[in-house]
Amino acid sequence: MHAINSFWAFCLNQFEQELPPQQFNTWIRPLRLEGEGEPENGLRLLAPNGFILKWTKERYLTRIEELALTFFSSPVSISLLVAENSIRPPLLEKHIVSDTASTIKSTIVDVITTEKNEKMSVEKLAFYEKTRLILNFTFENLIVGRANELARAAAIQVARNPGDSTYNPLFIYGSTGLGKTHLMHAIGNYILQYSPQTIVRYVHAEDYYSDVVRAYQKKSFDSFKKYYRSLDVLLLDDVQFLNGKNRTQEELFFVFNTLIESHKQIVISCDTYPKDISGLDDRLITRFDWGLTVQIEPPETEMRVAILKKKAEIDKITLSDDVAFYIAKHLRSNVRELEGALKKVIAFASFHMRKIDLDLAKESLKDLIGAVNRQITIENIQRTVAEYFKIKVSDLFSSKRSRSIVRPRQVAMWLAKNLTSKSYPSIGESFGGRDHTTVLHAVRTIESLRTEDNNLNHDLHVLQQILKG
Ligand SMILES: Nc1ncnc2c1ncn2[C@@H]1O[C@H](COP(=O)(O)OP(=O)(O)OP(=O)(O)O)[C@@H](O)[C@H]1O
């Protein structure tokens, strides 16, 4: 691999660890390296459009420069440019000319127009950001197989005819990491591609809940309601997170009714079938069943291989069949895990300046695959953490709130999330019947603390080594 390619693989890996996935996927992942070459010629990064260019320059360029200094031990010139053949929605020109209807419409059109001239106000950028759509999550990038063909077909119908009552709401369910979020973003991206004036908003249920709380605190319920009720397409992800949040559910109930009555499209994702969602108002559950409910199942081996090849192709990496089969054979439960493995292989190859072959894949994944085969259990994690921090296992289940207990408990939850395939609710259950939001909070706390706390990082490292054996 060329030095610059290796550096960019290193950079991607680094950003992925430092940024929340949403930010990484939106701003860093779409950047492409121009050409290949030696560091003396500098690093040229291509952004697919003006917004990404501006945003990345403002927020991440300094960090890329720092990483270059670490990697090459000398400064490297870095230029960020808009890709010349950046993809534009086919109907865009028509919309730009003909669409003068409302301020919101023209704002979107303005934002898109600026891809050419790069003159962009922060408000417009923020407005665009409001859709929260990950540009790479498209139908083109989604591999189809038996596991998701029905869900994908339904999603395409929705994207072509948003608001059609046969598919409204579209309810997509399946366990974690199987592509529900990807499919929702694909719907949003497709609609905006062909009809950029549509007001599309992707929102994770946790963020919807935060919006409700903020509206309460700021006494801005009117604008909250107005905003959500003005959407043409609402994509609500992981609705199971609204478990027990009654006030938020009530708000959603009204939004739901308003949108459906005015033939606006709603797409919802969840980890279970509507009737199995716990802690959710029956009125909502019944409504979730009004349109079409589709499931995504874990992909079979051939589909896992195809997904790996597609991901490699997006990253401009050649992946031979034997390597793809090796990874697909060993990691079966979800696609996110597969992607993680592929990234590990790519990073390993770039660090060691080696080509990706079966030996390298085996070497770079021996910990991961060993760990999966050894089946790390939550009980095992609890025992190991208790021993390590010299507390009792029962303290991890208890409601004690002293710091000496709370932190190990959070660490144990973080390890459970990272080393097992258990969902947040099931981890909560294993820690004395706690709510999944407690687990989510613990995982986020540890994620954020570890970036600045070296001792904590060390503890996490050692514990993972012990658990992986
Ligand atoms: N069929 C597929 N083809 C290509 N990539 C896929 C496919 N299914 C899933 N992925 C990828 O797997 C990763 C995880 O998918 P995603 O986040 O959509 O899962 P999810 O079902 O929403 O998970 P969660 O319930 O944890 O939110 C994403 O990077 C997505 O692009």
The ligand as an SDF file (V2000), in Angstrom:
LIG
                    3D

 31 33  0  0  0  0  0  0  0  0999 V2000
  -27.6730   -5.4810    3.6190 N   0  0  0  0  0  0  0  0  0  0  0  0
  -26.6730   -4.6450    3.9240 C   0  0  0  0  0  0  0  0  0  0  0  0
  -25.8290   -4.2120    2.9780 N   0  0  0  0  0  0  0  0  0  0  0  0
  -24.8230   -3.3720    3.2680 C   0  0  0  0  0  0  0  0  0  0  0  0
  -24.5730   -2.8820    4.5010 N   0  0  0  0  0  0  0  0  0  0  0  0
  -25.3950   -3.2770    5.4930 C   0  0  0  0  0  0  0  0  0  0  0  0
  -26.4770   -4.1650    5.2670 C   0  0  0  0  0  0  0  0  0  0  0  0
  -27.1100   -4.3710    6.4420 N   0  0  0  0  0  0  0  0  0  0  0  0
  -26.4560   -3.6430    7.3510 C   0  0  0  0  0  0  0  0  0  0  0  0
  -25.4330   -2.9740    6.7980 N   0  0  0  0  0  0  0  0  0  0  0  0
  -24.4680   -2.0990    7.4770 C   0  0  0  0  0  0  0  0  0  0  0  0
  -24.3390   -2.5540    8.8210 O   0  0  0  0  0  0  0  0  0  0  0  0
  -24.1570   -1.4590    9.6990 C   0  0  0  0  0  0  0  0  0  0  0  0
  -25.1870   -1.5290   10.7980 C   0  0  0  0  0  0  0  0  0  0  0  0
  -26.4650   -1.3090   10.2420 O   0  0  0  0  0  0  0  0  0  0  0  0
  -27.5610   -0.3790   10.9190 P   0  0  0  0  0  0  0  0  0  0  0  0
  -26.9410    0.6620   11.7740 O   0  0  0  0  0  0  0  0  0  0  0  0
  -28.4970    0.0600    9.8530 O   0  0  0  0  0  0  0  0  0  0  0  0
  -28.2630   -1.4640   11.8630 O   0  0  0  0  0  0  0  0  0  0  0  0
  -29.5450   -1.3640   12.7790 P   0  0  0  0  0  0  0  0  0  0  0  0
  -30.3750   -2.5480   12.4280 O   0  0  0  0  0  0  0  0  0  0  0  0
  -30.1850   -0.0360   12.6340 O   0  0  0  0  0  0  0  0  0  0  0  0
  -28.9250   -1.5270   14.2270 O   0  0  0  0  0  0  0  0  0  0  0  0
  -29.4200   -0.9270   15.6530 P   0  0  0  0  0  0  0  0  0  0  0  0
  -30.7070   -1.6350   15.9520 O   0  0  0  0  0  0  0  0  0  0  0  0
  -28.3210   -1.3150   16.5800 O   0  0  0  0  0  0  0  0  0  0  0  0
  -29.5990    0.5430   15.4820 O   0  0  0  0  0  0  0  0  0  0  0  0
  -24.2690   -0.2040    8.8600 C   0  0  0  0  0  0  0  0  0  0  0  0
  -22.9840    0.2780    8.5740 O   0  0  0  0  0  0  0  0  0  0  0  0
  -24.9510   -0.6810    7.5730 C   0  0  0  0  0  0  0  0  0  0  0  0
  -24.5140    0.0740    6.4560 O   0  0  0  0  0  0  0  0  0  0  0  0
  1  2  1  0
  2  3  1  0
  2  7  2  0
  3  4  2  0
  4  5  1  0
  5  6  2  0
  6  7  1  0
  6 10  1  0
  7  8  1  0
  8  9  2  0
  9 10  1  0
 10 11  1  0
 11 12  1  0
 11 30  1  0
 12 13  1  0
 13 14  1  0
 13 28  1  0
 14 15  1  0
 15 16  1  0
 16 17  2  0
 16 18  1  0
 16 19  1  0
 19 20  1  0
 20 21  2  0
 20 22  1  0
 20 23  1  0
 23 24  1  0
 24 25  2  0
 24 26  1  0
 24 27  1  0
 28 29  1  0
 28 30  1  0
 30 31  1  0
M  END
$$$$
